[in-house]
Amino acid sequence: MDRREKGAQSEEAAARYLTQQGYRILQRNFRWKGGEIDIIAQRNGLLVFVEVRARSYSAFGFAAETINSSKKEKIKRTALLYLQKRRLDCPARFDVITFDGDKLEHIENAFD
């Protein structure tokens, strides 16, 4: 399985997990001006921008460690554009779902 297939598989598993947790998936793979948000979901009036990361092996670090400050800023800018484009004014947060091997971890408010 190549990297793109692994990424798609991880995003699909993350979307299933979020749905099982009561989130409604609004959009997947939102791209705008050089940025991308893997999953945009909503639960209890809260908009959640989700970054999905996967690592097959932890020899080079864990999946969550691959999100640097530059990536966070790019996701934040893309989220702002999403909100502006849709004229939304609602509470929002940034979550990360990681897969280290087969282990899923959901980190809420990951960018705070």
Backbone as CSV, one residue per row, in Angstrom:
resi,resn,N_x,N_y,N_z,CA_x,CA_y,CA_z,C_x,C_y,C_z
1,MET,0.842,-1.169,0.000,0.000,0.000,0.000,0.894,1.241,0.000
2,ASP,0.655,2.152,-0.933,1.479,3.354,-0.976,0.955,4.411,0.005
3,ARG,1.679,5.501,0.107,1.398,6.555,1.082,0.017,7.179,0.877
4,ARG,-0.360,7.400,-0.362,-1.657,8.008,-0.674,-2.808,7.087,-0.258
5,GLU,-2.651,5.800,-0.536,-3.684,4.823,-0.147,-3.795,4.738,1.377
6,LYS,-2.656,4.737,2.058,-2.646,4.695,3.521,-3.341,5.936,4.084
7,GLY,-3.079,7.088,3.501,-3.712,8.328,3.943,-5.220,8.290,3.755
8,ALA,-5.663,7.825,2.595,-7.103,7.725,2.317,-7.769,6.741,3.277
9,GLN,-7.103,5.639,3.539,-7.632,4.627,4.461,-7.733,5.204,5.880
10,SER,-6.743,5.952,6.300,-6.757,6.566,7.628,-7.858,7.612,7.743
11,GLU,-8.030,8.429,6.710,-9.095,9.431,6.724,-10.473,8.775,6.768
12,GLU,-10.635,7.685,6.051,-11.909,6.956,6.069,-12.179,6.406,7.469
13,ALA,-11.182,5.823,8.105,-11.335,5.288,9.462,-11.638,6.414,10.457
14,ALA,-10.994,7.558,10.286,-11.241,8.704,11.169,-12.677,9.205,11.002
15,ALA,-13.156,9.275,9.772,-14.537,9.719,9.516,-15.541,8.748,10.150
16,ARG,-15.294,7.460,10.032,-16.168,6.461,10.666,-16.175,6.638,12.184
17,TYR,-14.996,6.816,12.754,-14.871,7.015,14.195,-15.671,8.247,14.637
18,LEU,-15.480,9.360,13.937,-16.182,10.591,14.304,-17.699,10.409,14.221
19,THR,-18.166,9.746,13.178,-19.602,9.485,13.019,-20.109,8.654,14.199
20,GLN,-19.350,7.651,14.589,-19.738,6.812,15.730,-19.771,7.614,17.034
21,GLN,-18.981,8.675,17.101,-18.935,9.517,18.292,-19.993,10.619,18.266
22,GLY,-20.835,10.637,17.248,-21.919,11.611,17.172,-21.635,12.852,16.354
23,TYR,-20.525,12.875,15.633,-20.209,14.003,14.757,-20.909,13.809,13.420
24,ARG,-21.253,14.920,12.799,-21.791,14.882,11.436,-20.681,15.392,10.518
25,ILE,-20.306,14.599,9.548,-19.250,14.986,8.611,-19.845,15.958,7.603
26,LEU,-19.281,17.167,7.544,-19.760,18.181,6.609,-18.999,18.144,5.296
27,GLN,-17.703,17.910,5.390,-16.880,17.910,4.183,-15.579,17.181,4.468
28,ARG,-15.046,16.579,3.418,-13.744,15.926,3.505,-12.835,16.505,2.442
29,ASN,-11.556,16.603,2.784,-10.525,17.091,1.849,-10.871,18.453,1.261
30,PHE,-11.191,19.398,2.135,-11.453,20.768,1.695,-10.126,21.420,1.339
31,ARG,-10.002,21.857,0.103,-8.774,22.506,-0.380,-9.079,23.934,-0.793
32,TRP,-8.158,24.823,-0.400,-8.343,26.223,-0.767,-7.020,26.947,-0.626
33,LYS,-6.590,27.613,-1.671,-5.376,28.445,-1.664,-4.172,27.778,-1.008
34,GLY,-3.880,26.576,-1.430,-2.679,25.912,-0.965,-2.801,25.160,0.345
35,GLY,-3.973,25.189,0.953,-4.162,24.466,2.209,-5.221,23.389,2.062
36,GLU,-5.220,22.463,2.999,-6.217,21.399,2.985,-6.604,21.041,4.413
37,ILE,-7.881,20.763,4.587,-8.385,20.243,5.855,-8.963,18.878,5.552
38,ASP,-8.497,17.875,6.277,-8.896,16.498,5.987,-10.382,16.262,6.213
39,ILE,-10.888,16.684,7.361,-12.295,16.467,7.696,-12.836,17.711,8.396
40,ILE,-14.026,18.122,7.982,-14.752,19.182,8.684,-16.029,18.533,9.200
41,ALA,-16.203,18.603,10.513,-17.335,17.931,11.142,-18.038,18.895,12.094
42,GLN,-19.205,18.466,12.556,-19.964,19.295,13.487,-20.630,18.399,14.528
43,ARG,-20.642,18.889,15.759,-21.352,18.193,16.833,-21.765,19.235,17.862
44,ASN,-23.032,19.191,18.241,-23.574,20.100,19.262,-23.284,21.567,18.941
45,GLY,-23.434,21.954,17.684,-23.231,23.342,17.282,-21.783,23.775,17.176
46,LEU,-20.851,22.875,17.395,-19.418,23.181,17.320,-18.850,22.656,16.011
47,LEU,-18.175,23.516,15.292,-17.516,23.131,14.048,-16.121,22.630,14.393
48,VAL,-15.739,21.476,13.842,-14.453,20.871,14.179,-13.659,20.608,12.903
49,PHE,-12.478,21.202,12.834,-11.555,20.991,11.725,-10.573,19.913,12.172
50,VAL,-10.514,18.823,11.414,-9.748,17.658,11.845,-8.603,17.363,10.883
51,GLU,-7.412,17.267,11.440,-6.230,16.827,10.702,-6.006,15.365,11.046
52,VAL,-5.805,14.532,10.038,-5.576,13.102,10.245,-4.126,12.788,9.888
53,ARG,-3.448,12.094,10.800,-2.057,11.709,10.585,-1.877,10.238,10.907
54,ALA,-1.064,9.551,10.129,-0.838,8.121,10.351,0.642,7.792,10.189
55,ARG,1.077,6.880,11.026,2.430,6.332,10.952,2.324,4.826,11.120
56,SER,2.951,4.096,10.255,2.948,2.636,10.382,3.876,2.181,11.496
57,TYR,4.982,2.902,11.642,5.994,2.543,12.633,6.400,3.795,13.391
58,SER,6.715,3.654,14.660,7.109,4.813,15.465,8.623,4.997,15.534
59,ALA,9.368,4.279,14.726,10.832,4.378,14.757,11.314,5.799,14.489
60,PHE,10.547,6.561,13.702,10.933,7.934,13.377,10.038,8.952,14.070
61,GLY,9.349,8.542,15.124,8.468,9.433,15.859,7.011,9.035,15.687
62,PHE,6.173,9.671,16.487,4.747,9.373,16.456,4.029,10.302,15.484
63,ALA,2.860,9.881,15.051,2.096,10.623,14.037,1.831,12.065,14.462
64,ALA,1.471,12.298,15.709,1.163,13.656,16.174,2.364,14.585,16.069
65,GLU,3.565,14.023,16.135,4.779,14.836,16.081,5.061,15.378,14.679
66,THR,4.323,14.911,13.691,4.571,15.358,12.320,3.853,16.668,11.985
67,ILE,3.082,17.188,12.919,2.366,18.443,12.681,3.173,19.577,13.298
68,ASN,3.874,20.301,12.442,4.710,21.403,12.929,3.926,22.721,12.922
69,SER,4.529,23.779,13.396,3.845,25.074,13.498,3.436,25.607,12.126
70,SER,4.233,25.346,11.112,3.891,25.778,9.755,2.617,25.092,9.265
71,LYS,2.505,23.799,9.514,1.317,23.038,9.123,0.094,23.542,9.882
72,LYS,0.247,23.803,11.173,-0.862,24.331,11.976,-1.360,25.661,11.411
73,GLU,-0.442,26.541,11.074,-0.824,27.848,10.536,-1.552,27.705,9.200
74,LYS,-1.079,26.790,8.361,-1.725,26.550,7.074,-3.157,26.042,7.276
75,ILE,-3.350,25.136,8.232,-4.684,24.611,8.529,-5.571,25.724,9.074
76,LYS,-5.034,26.566,9.956,-5.817,27.671,10.521,-6.257,28.651,9.426
77,ARG,-5.349,28.987,8.519,-5.696,29.900,7.413,-6.772,29.290,6.530
78,THR,-6.652,28.015,6.238,-7.631,27.330,5.402,-8.986,27.273,6.106
79,ALA,-8.984,27.042,7.405,-10.233,27.026,8.176,-10.902,28.397,8.148
80,LEU,-10.117,29.446,8.294,-10.661,30.801,8.243,-11.296,31.073,6.878
81,LEU,-10.629,30.650,5.819,-11.199,30.809,4.482,-12.498,30.018,4.326
82,TYR,-12.553,28.833,4.903,-13.778,28.017,4.874,-14.923,28.778,5.555
83,LEU,-14.640,29.333,6.740,-15.658,30.072,7.482,-16.111,31.308,6.709
84,GLN,-15.177,32.035,6.117,-15.510,33.234,5.352,-16.304,32.895,4.104
85,LYS,-15.870,31.861,3.403,-16.528,31.470,2.161,-17.984,31.075,2.405
86,ARG,-18.235,30.454,3.526,-19.587,29.993,3.856,-20.336,30.959,4.760
87,ARG,-19.696,32.070,5.074,-20.294,33.105,5.931,-20.798,32.521,7.248
88,LEU,-19.932,31.749,7.869,-20.264,31.108,9.139,-19.658,31.887,10.298
89,ASP,-20.418,31.998,11.349,-19.937,32.613,12.580,-20.379,31.698,13.725
90,CYS,-19.539,30.719,14.032,-19.894,29.736,15.045,-18.620,29.298,15.762
91,PRO,-18.770,28.727,16.951,-17.572,28.235,17.651,-16.920,27.104,16.871
92,ALA,-15.600,27.072,16.935,-14.854,26.047,16.196,-13.620,25.648,16.996
93,ARG,-13.105,24.474,16.672,-11.853,24.024,17.277,-11.106,23.164,16.260
94,PHE,-9.848,22.882,16.591,-8.988,22.062,15.745,-8.643,20.782,16.496
95,ASP,-8.988,19.647,15.902,-8.679,18.341,16.471,-7.684,17.625,15.570
96,VAL,-7.014,16.655,16.136,-6.122,15.793,15.378,-6.499,14.353,15.704
97,ILE,-6.600,13.543,14.680,-6.781,12.110,14.867,-5.537,11.440,14.315
98,THR,-4.892,10.670,15.174,-3.663,9.996,14.763,-3.854,8.491,14.766
99,PHE,-3.074,7.865,13.909,-2.970,6.410,13.859,-1.496,6.073,13.955
100,ASP,-1.120,5.480,15.060,0.229,4.950,15.208,0.074,3.439,15.141
101,GLY,0.422,2.874,13.980,0.075,1.481,13.721,-1.436,1.422,13.595
102,ASP,-2.077,0.587,14.373,-3.540,0.477,14.353,-4.204,1.257,15.482
103,LYS,-3.428,1.923,16.316,-3.970,2.629,17.474,-4.457,4.023,17.077
104,LEU,-5.743,4.281,17.280,-6.346,5.585,16.995,-6.327,6.425,18.258
105,GLU,-5.937,7.691,18.113,-6.022,8.646,19.213,-6.683,9.909,18.698
106,HIS,-7.680,10.394,19.431,-8.396,11.621,19.077,-7.963,12.704,20.054
107,ILE,-7.287,13.717,19.549,-6.798,14.824,20.377,-7.686,16.033,20.111
108,GLU,-8.540,16.356,21.064,-9.420,17.517,20.925,-8.657,18.779,21.267
109,ASN,-9.031,19.880,20.602,-8.364,21.177,20.848,-6.851,21.052,20.725
110,ALA,-6.406,20.393,19.720,-4.996,20.046,19.555,-4.089,21.255,19.327
111,PHE,-4.636,22.356,18.868,-3.789,23.501,18.531,-3.709,24.532,19.642
112,ASP,-4.306,24.275,20.789,-4.242,25.223,21.904,-3.025,24.978,22.763
